[in-house]
Structure formats: C-alpha cells, structure tokens
Amino acid sequence: MENKDTTESSVVLEQTDKVEHSEGIMDQLINISWGEFFLVALGLAVLYFILFEIQQLTKHSSFSGRYQNRFRELFRQIFVVFELIAIVTLAGVFIWINPLLHGLIIGFIVVGSWTYLRSYINGRWVNFDNAITEGIELRTADLQGVVSKMDRVKLHLQTSEGVHHLSYNQLVKNGYTIVSGEEIGGFYHLELTPKENLNNVSNHKVHLLDLFATAPYVDWHHKPEIFQDDNQENQLEAKVLIKEESHLHELIALIKEWGYNCKLGAI
C-alpha cells in the first residue's frame, strides 16, 4: 500500500514538473525584453541596409547573364515587400513585450493614422507591380502628367500646371491609365565623356551633381542620377528631368561648357 502511494506521488510530481517546465517555456516565449526588441530592430535595420545596397548595385550595374533583368525585377520586389514585413514584425515584437498596453498603443496609432497607413500599403503594392515608375506619363481623374517622384505615401505628378502630390489612395480609388510605357516628357538620358582638360577631376559623379545643382534648366523634383558605364571607363550616363523640353539644347550646350562631350542616349 505504501509503495502504491509512493508511485502515485512520483507520477504526480513528474506531471507537476512537466507542467511547470512547459509554463516556464511559455513565459520565456511571451516575456520579450526591451533588449530583445532592440536586437530585433537592429537586425532588421542591418538586413534592410544590405538589401538596399544590393538593390542599388543591381540597378546601377551591368552584369552578364540571360536572367539579368529577371533577377533585377525579382530582387526589386523582395526589397519592396521587405519594408512592410519589417514594420509588421517590429510592431508584433513591440506588442509582445506588454500585450495589453502596447496592443492599445499600436491600435490607437493604426486608427489615428489609418489614411496614411492605407496609402502606404497601397503604395507598396503599386511599387511591387512596377507598372508605374518615375518617368511614365500617367492619366488619372482630371490630371495627366509625368511621374517625377514616388514617395512612400504619395507620388509627384508633373503637369503643365505644376506638380501635383497624389496619394496612392486617390490613385487606387480613381484608377489610372498609363499613356506611354516608356519614359517621356521632361526625362532625358545623356551620355557624357570628360574632355582632356578634366583629367584632374577624381570623381566625375560628384562633380557633375554639383554642376547640375547650378543648372537653371534641371527640375530638382527628381534628383539627377549619374551612372558609370561598366563597359567604357570614361563614359558616364545621366538621367535628368528638364523643366521644359525646349531647354534640352541649352542644357547640352551648358554641359559642353563644363568640359564634357554630351549627346542624347537611348532610353
């Protein structure tokens, strides 16, 4: 009889230990510290920086291979979606620290900024689809113009009347028509070659950006982009937005005065 009681007690103790062990594991999973939160935030920030640098590398560099364009497009989509996933992950870990209090805080933030949040989410999907890019002519509602810049919650539409800031909510609600699938309007690609008198310039990209900042013909709603041609050592390419198309020849003449041979490049 005594042995039976001892056996039952041992079983009860083992079950109690299992329950306490399980509860301990659950407590460790549920109780996230601020140190762990900042560690997750740091990890996401480092990963974002790495993805951003790789995206810039794939965008501005040429590399051989039949799958080059497909790889660029796939990585661009990964980068677009990662930002949204990172925000959701960080918000989830923040709530996990104190589910009741932090859940209420996140809830108030979502409710208070729902318009901007929805526009941000719509913007992620617009960027993911890649049907709309900078330089595309777009018609939506009673507006028609060239997309000069795409922010996270709105895009800048350059029309004959000026620049319109159009939220992605408005764009999705009103619908849109892509007038042309190619970059048109005031966007131009220029091929630049430094002359011999510029041999003392060590960094032509920085030098040209400084010069473009003084050019009266360049529209800085879209910052000029300077690329180095991988196939030709002294060949540079510039993508610029010009205020008026009639200014193109004046800009080319100005660039030649700066000491660069300049001609229109293929889009």
Rosetta silent file (secondary structure, phi, psi, omega in degrees, C-alpha in Angstrom):
SEQUENCE: MENKDTTESSVVLEQTDKVEHSEGIMDQLINISWGEFFLVALGLAVLYFILFEIQQLTKHSSFSGRYQNRFRELFRQIFVVFELIAIVTLAGVFIWINPLLHGLIIGFIVVGSWTYLRSYINGRWVNFDNAITEGIELRTADLQGVVSKMDRVKLHLQTSEGVHHLSYNQLVKNGYTIVSGEEIGGFYHLELTPKENLNNVSNHKVHLLDLFATAPYVDWHHKPEIFQDDNQENQLEAKVLIKEESHLHELIALIKEWGYNCKLGAI
SCORE:     score description
SCORE:     0.000 S_00000001
   1 L     0.000  -39.912 -177.863    0.000    0.000    0.000 S_00000001
   2 H   -69.993  -35.530  178.481    2.834    2.303    0.895 S_00000001
   3 H   -65.944  -37.112  179.274    4.650    1.509   -2.366 S_00000001
   4 H   -63.869  -43.029  179.348    1.484    2.377   -4.333 S_00000001
   5 H   -64.449  -38.461  179.293    1.212    5.748   -2.613 S_00000001
   6 H   -63.630  -41.415  179.216    4.868    6.420   -3.309 S_00000001
   7 H   -64.560  -43.854  179.083    4.391    5.572   -7.008 S_00000001
   8 H   -63.008  -39.456  179.047    1.344    7.817   -7.309 S_00000001
   9 H   -64.078  -39.356  179.680    3.227   10.654   -5.617 S_00000001
  10 H   -64.805  -41.852  178.202    6.115   10.238   -8.055 S_00000001
  11 H   -61.951  -44.150  179.226    3.740   10.361  -11.015 S_00000001
  12 H   -61.841  -42.107 -179.721    2.069   13.486   -9.647 S_00000001
  13 H   -64.660  -40.944  178.099    5.452   15.128   -9.076 S_00000001
  14 H   -62.983  -43.316  178.514    6.591   14.272  -12.629 S_00000001
  15 H   -64.550  -39.788  177.804    3.407   15.717  -14.120 S_00000001
  16 H   -62.787  -41.856  178.722    3.793   18.815  -11.961 S_00000001
  17 H   -63.399  -40.444  177.986    7.390   19.225  -13.134 S_00000001
  18 H   -63.032  -43.135  178.783    6.282   18.866  -16.782 S_00000001
  19 H   -63.091  -44.969  179.952    3.572   21.477  -16.307 S_00000001
  20 H   -65.042  -37.849  178.128    5.978   23.876  -14.592 S_00000001
  21 H   -64.610  -42.794  178.385    8.579   23.263  -17.307 S_00000001
  22 H   -63.322  -42.130  178.705    6.002   23.976  -20.027 S_00000001
  23 H   -64.167  -35.497  178.297    4.866   27.117  -18.220 S_00000001
  24 H   -64.744  -41.608  177.536    8.486   28.217  -17.940 S_00000001
  25 H   -63.796  -42.707  179.232    8.988   27.822  -21.675 S_00000001
  26 H   -62.834  -39.842  178.602    5.764   29.753  -22.368 S_00000001
  27 H   -62.652  -39.785  179.045    6.875   32.533  -20.017 S_00000001
  28 H   -65.247  -36.777  179.651   10.178   32.777  -21.884 S_00000001
  29 H   -71.957  -38.978 -175.127    8.341   32.978  -25.212 S_00000001
  30 H   -79.166  -41.256 -175.747    5.777   35.526  -24.048 S_00000001
  31 L   -82.419   91.462  176.452    8.032   37.771  -21.969 S_00000001
  32 L   -92.780  129.992 -178.814   10.092   39.650  -24.563 S_00000001
  33 L   -87.113  165.759  176.995   12.516   42.169  -23.067 S_00000001
  34 H   -65.613  -32.427  177.330   13.357   45.608  -24.418 S_00000001
  35 H   -61.819  -41.951  177.986   16.871   44.358  -25.112 S_00000001
  36 H   -67.712  -35.447  177.534   15.487   41.651  -27.385 S_00000001
  37 H   -61.578  -47.934 -179.329   13.221   44.217  -29.073 S_00000001
  38 H   -68.518  -29.509  176.618   16.167   46.485  -29.902 S_00000001
  39 H   -66.397  -42.609  176.359   18.171   43.440  -31.029 S_00000001
  40 H   -63.402  -43.300  179.634   15.392   42.531  -33.498 S_00000001
  41 H   -61.301  -41.881  179.163   15.205   46.180  -34.629 S_00000001
  42 H   -65.104  -42.398  178.811   18.969   46.262  -35.187 S_00000001
  43 H   -61.657  -42.447  178.571   18.873   43.001  -37.130 S_00000001
  44 H   -65.958  -38.584  179.626   16.080   44.293  -39.381 S_00000001
  45 H   -65.332  -42.380  178.709   17.939   47.584  -39.919 S_00000001
  46 H   -64.302  -43.496  179.474   21.145   45.759  -40.917 S_00000001
  47 H   -64.419  -39.152  177.614   19.220   43.467  -43.267 S_00000001
  48 H   -61.907  -43.642 -179.789   17.410   46.481  -44.780 S_00000001
  49 H   -62.977  -42.498  179.680   20.742   48.222  -45.387 S_00000001
  50 H   -63.280  -46.219  179.610   22.201   45.113  -47.048 S_00000001
  51 H   -63.477  -38.564  179.565   19.136   44.680  -49.284 S_00000001
  52 H   -63.089  -45.035 -179.165   19.193   48.395  -50.162 S_00000001
  53 H   -65.379  -39.998  178.376   22.855   48.251  -51.197 S_00000001
  54 H   -65.182  -39.649  179.289   22.291   45.113  -53.287 S_00000001
  55 H   -63.377  -42.227  178.103   19.292   46.758  -54.963 S_00000001
  56 H   -64.085  -36.652  179.607   21.357   49.836  -55.830 S_00000001
  57 H   -66.170  -43.727  179.560   24.083   47.570  -57.179 S_00000001
  58 H   -70.136  -27.422 -178.460   21.678   45.646  -59.413 S_00000001
  59 H   -76.889  -38.455 -171.018   20.052   48.895  -60.559 S_00000001
  60 H  -104.375   -2.087 -177.963   23.210   50.777  -61.495 S_00000001
  61 L  -118.187  153.380  176.232   25.497   47.966  -62.627 S_00000001
  62 L  -108.633  133.399  177.039   25.502   45.747  -65.658 S_00000001
  63 L  -139.389  148.328 -173.426   26.321   42.076  -65.299 S_00000001
  64 L   -73.832  163.685  177.649   26.181   39.319  -67.844 S_00000001
  65 L   128.206  140.431 -177.824   23.624   36.561  -67.935 S_00000001
  66 L   -71.005  -18.966 -177.466   20.380   35.791  -69.673 S_00000001
  67 L  -101.249   18.160 -175.256   18.460   36.131  -66.394 S_00000001
  68 H   -58.905  -52.972 -178.193   19.819   39.585  -65.552 S_00000001
  69 H   -65.462  -37.761  178.954   16.552   41.536  -65.966 S_00000001
  70 H   -65.419  -39.677  178.618   14.519   38.823  -64.271 S_00000001
  71 H   -64.456  -43.683  178.999   16.901   38.834  -61.298 S_00000001
  72 H   -59.645  -45.090 -178.532   16.693   42.632  -61.013 S_00000001
  73 H   -66.937  -42.350  179.140   12.903   42.573  -61.052 S_00000001
  74 H   -62.530  -44.730 -178.952   12.679   39.720  -58.530 S_00000001
  75 H   -68.599  -35.437  176.951   15.071   41.425  -56.120 S_00000001
  76 H   -61.698  -41.625  179.016   13.268   44.744  -56.507 S_00000001
  77 H   -66.393  -38.659  177.124   10.004   43.072  -55.480 S_00000001
  78 H   -61.718  -42.982 -178.506   11.688   41.411  -52.496 S_00000001
  79 H   -65.931  -40.328  179.900   13.034   44.775  -51.361 S_00000001
  80 H   -62.338  -44.686 -176.826    9.637   46.482  -51.727 S_00000001
  81 H   -74.618  -30.766 -175.715    7.840   43.815  -49.657 S_00000001
  82 H   -59.044  -40.150 -178.200   10.606   43.521  -47.036 S_00000001
  83 H   -59.728  -42.680  178.806    9.980   47.021  -45.678 S_00000001
  84 H   -66.797  -42.684  178.419    6.327   46.203  -44.985 S_00000001
  85 H   -62.885  -39.834 -179.780    7.217   42.840  -43.410 S_00000001
  86 H   -63.365  -41.618  179.408    9.862   44.513  -41.220 S_00000001
  87 H   -64.863  -44.357  179.432    7.347   47.066  -39.885 S_00000001
  88 H   -63.760  -41.855  179.237    4.773   44.365  -39.102 S_00000001
  89 H   -62.534  -45.981 -179.289    7.446   42.215  -37.401 S_00000001
  90 H   -64.463  -40.146  177.461    8.691   45.106  -35.283 S_00000001
  91 H   -64.825  -38.472  179.061    5.142   46.050  -34.270 S_00000001
  92 H   -64.907  -43.048  178.347    4.451   42.419  -33.326 S_00000001
  93 H   -65.929  -38.113  178.060    7.545   42.171  -31.124 S_00000001
  94 H   -61.622  -43.826  178.127    6.645   45.525  -29.518 S_00000001
  95 H   -64.552  -36.100 -177.041    3.168   44.221  -28.646 S_00000001
  96 H   -63.660  -27.914  179.262    4.689   41.006  -27.272 S_00000001
  97 H   -60.994  -45.482  178.110    6.602   42.973  -24.605 S_00000001
  98 L  -147.379   88.699 -170.888    3.331   44.044  -22.968 S_00000001
  99 H   -53.201  -42.858 -176.380    0.360   42.710  -24.953 S_00000001
 100 H   -70.830  -56.169 -175.960   -2.353   44.781  -23.246 S_00000001
 101 H   -66.851  -50.721 -176.197   -0.658   48.169  -23.017 S_00000001
 102 H   -71.321  -29.180  174.530    1.363   48.003  -26.232 S_00000001
 103 H   -63.824  -40.446  176.840   -1.547   46.471  -28.125 S_00000001
 104 H   -65.019  -40.546 -179.806   -3.658   49.504  -27.189 S_00000001
 105 H   -62.198  -48.517  178.925   -0.848   51.851  -28.248 S_00000001
 106 H   -62.407  -39.010  179.036   -0.496   50.182  -31.655 S_00000001
 107 H   -61.249  -44.948  178.315   -4.290   50.160  -32.020 S_00000001
 108 H   -63.954  -39.032  179.598   -4.509   53.926  -31.382 S_00000001
 109 H   -64.525  -43.594 -179.813   -1.653   54.564  -33.817 S_00000001
 110 H   -63.218  -45.655 -179.026   -3.331   52.476  -36.541 S_00000001
 111 H   -65.114  -43.766 -176.754   -6.710   54.177  -36.030 S_00000001
 112 H   -69.586  -27.447 -177.312   -5.200   57.675  -35.872 S_00000001
 113 L  -119.072   28.391 -174.452   -3.051   57.258  -38.978 S_00000001
 114 H   -60.662  -38.539 -179.412   -5.241   54.881  -40.969 S_00000001
 115 H   -61.441  -46.842  179.857   -5.419   57.159  -44.016 S_00000001
 116 H   -69.241  -38.556 -179.948   -1.625   57.409  -44.250 S_00000001
 117 H   -63.847  -43.292  179.101   -1.169   53.740  -43.385 S_00000001
 118 H   -65.719  -38.439  177.654   -3.591   52.645  -46.100 S_00000001
 119 H   -65.983  -36.780  177.881   -1.874   54.935  -48.601 S_00000001
 120 H   -64.119  -45.715  179.863    1.488   53.432  -47.595 S_00000001
 121 H   -63.308  -44.257  176.643    0.186   49.875  -48.109 S_00000001
 122 H   -60.129  -38.274  178.628   -1.339   50.834  -51.477 S_00000001
 123 H   -64.696  -35.861  177.086    1.988   52.404  -52.399 S_00000001
 124 H   -62.603  -42.032 -178.600    3.821   49.165  -51.600 S_00000001
 125 H   -72.591  -34.048  175.820    1.571   47.255  -53.979 S_00000001
 126 H   -63.660  -43.123  177.823    1.880   49.925  -56.691 S_00000001
 127 H   -67.780  -36.209 -179.975    5.677   49.688  -56.389 S_00000001
 128 H   -64.461  -41.102 -179.393    5.521   45.895  -56.302 S_00000001
 129 H   -67.565  -34.652  176.469    3.535   45.781  -59.542 S_00000001
 130 L    65.784   16.918  175.446    6.051   48.162  -61.188 S_00000001
 131 L   -72.877  -30.936  178.268    3.533   49.291  -63.811 S_00000001
 132 L  -107.476  123.760  177.488    4.106   52.871  -62.622 S_00000001
 133 L  -135.167  166.131  177.699    7.675   54.133  -62.487 S_00000001
 134 L   -63.284  130.917 -179.263    9.353   57.526  -62.493 S_00000001
 135 L   101.931   -8.535  179.420    9.248   58.996  -65.982 S_00000001
 136 L   -83.137  138.008  174.494    5.978   57.318  -67.004 S_00000001
 137 E   -84.233  131.007 -170.540    3.181   59.531  -68.334 S_00000001
 138 E  -131.183  141.867  173.297    0.021   58.898  -66.334 S_00000001
 139 E  -122.628  126.006  178.197   -3.616   59.951  -66.571 S_00000001
 140 E  -145.795  131.762 -175.947   -5.898   59.738  -63.515 S_00000001
 141 L    52.475 -122.532 -178.698   -9.214   61.536  -62.898 S_00000001
 142 L  -103.980   20.463 -179.485   -8.739   65.036  -64.390 S_00000001
 143 E  -115.405  143.729  173.116   -4.932   65.002  -64.168 S_00000001
 144 E  -146.582  129.676 -179.711   -2.347   63.974  -66.740 S_00000001
 145 E  -174.774 -169.876 -178.492    1.392   64.320  -66.431 S_00000001
 146 E  -101.004  133.324  176.929    4.755   62.659  -65.902 S_00000001
 147 E   -72.931  110.633 -177.256    5.558   60.847  -62.644 S_00000001
 148 E   -94.716  -22.900 -179.722    8.596   62.744  -61.395 S_00000001
 149 E  -160.700  144.666  178.502    8.967   61.091  -57.972 S_00000001
 150 E  -122.352  109.026  176.940    7.415   58.234  -55.988 S_00000001
 151 L   -89.800 -172.508 -177.911    7.361   58.598  -52.198 S_00000001
 152 L   -78.379  -29.642 -179.273    6.061   56.084  -49.684 S_00000001
 153 L  -118.721   -4.459 -179.878    2.552   57.581  -49.336 S_00000001
 154 E  -157.154  163.208  173.044    2.238   59.715  -52.472 S_00000001
 155 E  -121.360  156.364 -179.041    3.644   60.313  -55.917 S_00000001
 156 E  -102.335  120.853 -178.352    4.557   63.597  -57.614 S_00000001
 157 E  -109.605  112.338 -179.682    2.815   64.178  -60.931 S_00000001
 158 E   -84.736  111.640  178.239    4.425   66.860  -63.105 S_00000001
 159 E  -114.577  177.770  178.925    1.736   68.501  -65.245 S_00000001
 160 L   -66.861  -20.051  179.978    1.671   71.637  -67.382 S_00000001
 161 L   -90.932  -12.791 -177.465    0.122   73.460  -64.407 S_00000001
 162 E   137.751 -164.780 -178.136    2.767   72.368  -61.909 S_00000001
 163 E   -96.251  128.158  176.287    3.476   69.464  -59.554 S_00000001
 164 E  -108.382  131.839  177.426    0.527   67.598  -58.013 S_00000001
 165 E   -93.958  108.487 -172.918    1.020   65.464  -54.904 S_00000001
 166 E  -111.442  117.920  178.670   -1.226   62.465  -55.437 S_00000001
 167 E   -71.579  154.347  179.530   -1.746   59.943  -52.630 S_00000001
 168 H   -67.904  -24.558  174.208   -1.850   56.276  -53.546 S_00000001
 169 H   -61.853  -45.653  178.304   -5.351   56.142  -52.020 S_00000001
 170 H   -64.048  -40.399 -178.192   -6.527   58.645  -54.637 S_00000001
 171 H   -62.971  -45.751 -179.467   -4.682   56.782  -57.371 S_00000001
 172 H   -69.656  -38.403 -178.893   -6.277   53.418  -56.497 S_00000001
 173 H   -67.203  -45.334 -176.636   -9.714   54.981  -55.967 S_00000001
 174 H   -82.925  -19.006 -174.362   -9.772   56.972  -59.222 S_00000001
 175 L    77.492  169.810 -178.185   -7.928   54.419  -61.305 S_00000001
 176 L  -154.213  159.528  176.138   -5.258   55.367  -63.826 S_00000001
 177 E  -128.039  128.134  175.845   -4.181   54.978  -67.418 S_00000001
 178 E   -84.051  111.709 -175.930   -0.571   54.690  -68.495 S_00000001
 179 E   -69.228  -37.008  179.011   -0.347   56.929  -71.538 S_00000001
 180 E  -144.230  140.520  179.164    3.039   55.556  -72.554 S_00000001
 181 L   -83.476    1.184  179.755    5.050   52.595  -71.357 S_00000001
 182 L  -117.233  157.914  177.382    8.296   54.485  -71.935 S_00000001
 183 L   -67.999  126.477 -178.869    9.873   57.403  -70.139 S_00000001
 184 L  -136.034 -159.167  176.360    8.802   60.576  -71.914 S_00000001
 185 L    68.603 -130.831 -174.948    8.142   64.203  -71.171 S_00000001
 186 L   -89.752    6.201  178.844   10.996   66.021  -69.480 S_00000001
 187 E   -86.978  132.478  178.756   13.104   62.935  -68.700 S_00000001
 188 E  -139.411  145.287  173.261   16.274   62.513  -70.751 S_00000001
 189 E  -103.968  126.854 -178.545   19.230   60.163  -70.748 S_00000001
 190 E  -118.735  140.041  175.602   22.523   61.830  -71.611 S_00000001
 191 E  -103.122  123.420 -174.266   25.852   60.214  -72.457 S_00000001
 192 E  -119.546  138.935  175.346   28.797   62.199  -71.104 S_00000001
 193 E  -132.553  120.820 -179.269   32.519   61.898  -71.779 S_00000001
 194 E   -67.613  141.116  177.120   35.015   64.126  -69.938 S_00000001
 195 L   -81.797  172.006 -175.380   37.433   66.095  -72.092 S_00000001
 196 H   -62.546  -27.372 -177.650   41.170   66.102  -71.544 S_00000001
 197 H   -74.626   -0.483  178.193   41.057   69.324  -69.519 S_00000001
 198 H  -108.954   21.628 -179.670   39.146   67.450  -66.774 S_00000001
 199 L   -64.495  -21.981 -179.188   41.873   64.912  -66.019 S_00000001
 200 L   -81.408   -6.452  178.789   42.335   66.484  -62.590 S_00000001
 201 L   -81.861  119.627 -176.164   38.740   65.592  -61.564 S_00000001
 202 L   -84.000  -32.468 -177.715   38.893   62.467  -59.387 S_00000001
 203 L  -131.492  101.396 -176.013   35.150   61.819  -59.053 S_00000001
 204 H   -71.842  -29.527  179.554   33.030   62.834  -62.033 S_00000001
 205 H   -61.734  -50.906 -179.813   29.754   61.732  -60.410 S_00000001
 206 H   -64.986  -41.498 -179.059   30.126   64.157  -57.501 S_00000001
 207 H   -61.442  -43.532 -179.547   31.491   66.866  -59.789 S_00000001
 208 H   -68.765  -38.472  177.642   28.537   66.587  -62.179 S_00000001
 209 H   -61.578  -39.465  176.865   25.952   66.606  -59.373 S_00000001
 210 H   -63.739  -39.799 -179.495   27.485   69.852  -58.099 S_00000001
 211 H   -70.499  -41.434  179.382   27.316   71.325  -61.612 S_00000001
 212 H   -62.612  -29.381  179.422   23.729   70.171  -62.202 S_00000001
 213 L   -65.367  -21.379  179.394   22.742   71.918  -58.970 S_00000001
 214 L   -97.516   -6.835 -176.978   23.665   75.219  -60.615 S_00000001
 215 L   -77.942  126.570 -177.594   21.909   74.493  -63.928 S_00000001
 216 L   -75.211  -11.134 -174.954   18.702   76.537  -64.319 S_00000001
 217 L   -91.391  -14.220 -174.426   17.155   74.008  -66.708 S_00000001
 218 E   -86.985  133.035  177.473   17.098   70.987  -64.383 S_00000001
 219 L   -92.144  114.341 -174.816   13.951   70.224  -62.380 S_00000001
 220 L   -86.160   13.228  167.761   15.055   69.085  -58.927 S_00000001
 221 L   -66.093  -22.074  172.110   11.733   67.421  -58.153 S_00000001
 222 L  -128.304  111.219 -177.513   13.699   64.446  -59.452 S_00000001
 223 L   -62.070  132.696  178.109   17.353   64.488  -58.429 S_00000001
 224 L   -56.633  142.191  179.083   19.675   63.852  -61.394 S_00000001
 225 E  -113.184  129.491 -178.994   21.102   60.333  -61.461 S_00000001
 226 E  -115.119  128.999 -179.956   24.658   59.750  -62.632 S_00000001
 227 E  -123.822  146.142  174.212   25.858   56.272  -63.641 S_00000001
 228 E   -94.133  128.722  178.737   29.269   54.965  -64.618 S_00000001
 229 L   -75.533  120.227 -178.071   29.270   52.834  -67.764 S_00000001
 230 L   -68.454  -25.532 -176.293   30.886   49.496  -66.866 S_00000001
 231 L   -84.357  -23.893 -179.611   31.859   48.814  -70.484 S_00000001
 232 L  -129.508  124.270 -172.168   33.628   52.143  -71.065 S_00000001
 233 L   -61.980  -41.819 -175.606   35.922   53.619  -68.434 S_00000001
 234 L  -100.500   13.612 -178.967   35.372   57.300  -69.266 S_00000001
 235 L   -98.643  127.967  176.197   31.709   57.023  -70.246 S_00000001
 236 E  -121.778  152.968  177.149   29.052   58.361  -67.865 S_00000001
 237 E  -123.488  139.458  179.577   25.284   58.388  -68.160 S_00000001
 238 E  -126.600  134.707  174.244   22.942   60.971  -66.635 S_00000001
 239 E  -111.894  116.475 -174.189   19.190   60.778  -66.179 S_00000001
 240 E  -130.553  151.280  173.979   17.743   64.261  -65.699 S_00000001
 241 E  -105.933  120.311 -177.342   14.330   65.869  -65.549 S_00000001
 242 E  -100.531  139.349 -176.561   14.202   69.106  -67.533 S_00000001
 243 L   -58.887  -43.926  177.641   11.698   71.834  -66.705 S_00000001
 244 L  -138.365  141.819 -176.477   10.768   72.363  -70.346 S_00000001
 245 H   -61.539  -27.571 -179.842   11.671   70.272  -73.378 S_00000001
 246 H   -67.628  -14.180 -178.839   12.831   73.377  -75.208 S_00000001
 247 H   -84.982   -3.801 -173.963   15.655   73.657  -72.649 S_00000001
 248 H   -59.460  -48.311 -177.248   17.317   70.413  -73.793 S_00000001
 249 H   -66.305  -34.753  177.290   19.681   72.025  -76.297 S_00000001
 250 H   -65.902  -38.438  179.522   20.600   74.754  -73.822 S_00000001
 251 H   -67.416  -41.738  178.609   21.448   72.126  -71.212 S_00000001
 252 H   -62.803  -40.639  177.988   23.614   70.149  -73.640 S_00000001
 253 H   -63.805  -38.514  179.333   25.448   73.334  -74.598 S_00000001
 254 H   -66.280  -40.926  179.539   25.989   74.126  -70.901 S_00000001
 255 H   -62.711  -38.079  177.751   27.366   70.643  -70.234 S_00000001
 256 H   -65.786  -33.971  175.584   29.855   71.098  -73.081 S_00000001
 257 H   -66.444  -28.960  178.025   30.956   74.357  -71.446 S_00000001
 258 H   -70.996  -16.431  179.592   31.610   72.347  -68.265 S_00000001
 259 L   107.802   22.392 -179.750   34.135   70.273  -70.217 S_00000001
 260 E  -123.152  136.091  166.926   32.100   67.211  -71.191 S_00000001
 261 E   -73.875  137.319 -172.919   31.148   65.861  -74.572 S_00000001
 262 E  -140.795  136.293  173.753   27.404   65.244  -74.420 S_00000001
 263 E  -148.461  159.982  178.459   24.819   63.524  -76.586 S_00000001
 264 E   -68.680  135.001  178.399   21.377   62.045  -76.142 S_00000001
 265 L  -104.192  168.065  178.835   21.407   58.418  -75.054 S_00000001
 266 L   -74.766  141.810 -179.966   18.876   55.670  -75.626 S_00000001
 267 L   -77.865    0.000    0.000   16.081   55.377  -73.013 S_00000001
